[in-house]
Amino acid sequence: MTYPSSSRGERLAGTPVVRRGGYWWLTDGSGALLATDPVFTGELDRFTAARAAADHEIAALASRHRRRRL
């Protein structure tokens, strides 16, 4: 079993899923398992992209809100 470090990878929103080196890993306290199912990993990619877009929009809204208050 391979043990990717979550500190070196991108953890997905507080889940036991880490993206490292272009691959998704399912992790727990004892190790990690490479996720190889293309449907599952595709969904992880789509979720990550949607979350990044939402984070970007929230930051833009907060920025506009701060400018209005000044």
Contacts in CASP RR format, 6 or more apart in sequence:
PFRMAT RR
TARGET T0000
AUTHOR 0000-0000-0000
METHOD contacts of the structure
MODEL  1
MTYPSSSRGERLAGTPVVRRGGYWWLTDGSGALLATDPVFTGELDRFTAA
RAAADHEIAALASRHRRRRL
1 31 0 8 1.000
1 32 0 8 1.000
1 33 0 8 1.000
2 25 0 8 1.000
2 31 0 8 1.000
2 32 0 8 1.000
2 34 0 8 1.000
3 31 0 8 1.000
3 32 0 8 1.000
4 18 0 8 1.000
4 20 0 8 1.000
4 25 0 8 1.000
4 27 0 8 1.000
4 32 0 8 1.000
5 20 0 8 1.000
6 18 0 8 1.000
6 27 0 8 1.000
8 20 0 8 1.000
9 18 0 8 1.000
9 19 0 8 1.000
9 20 0 8 1.000
9 21 0 8 1.000
10 18 0 8 1.000
10 19 0 8 1.000
10 20 0 8 1.000
10 48 0 8 1.000
11 17 0 8 1.000
11 18 0 8 1.000
12 18 0 8 1.000
12 19 0 8 1.000
12 44 0 8 1.000
12 47 0 8 1.000
12 48 0 8 1.000
13 51 0 8 1.000
16 26 0 8 1.000
16 27 0 8 1.000
16 28 0 8 1.000
17 24 0 8 1.000
17 25 0 8 1.000
17 26 0 8 1.000
17 27 0 8 1.000
17 35 0 8 1.000
17 44 0 8 1.000
18 24 0 8 1.000
18 25 0 8 1.000
18 27 0 8 1.000
18 32 0 8 1.000
19 25 0 8 1.000
19 44 0 8 1.000
19 48 0 8 1.000
23 34 0 8 1.000
23 35 0 8 1.000
24 34 0 8 1.000
24 35 0 8 1.000
24 40 0 8 1.000
24 41 0 8 1.000
24 44 0 8 1.000
25 32 0 8 1.000
25 33 0 8 1.000
25 34 0 8 1.000
25 35 0 8 1.000
26 32 0 8 1.000
26 33 0 8 1.000
26 35 0 8 1.000
27 33 0 8 1.000
35 41 0 8 1.000
35 44 0 8 1.000
END
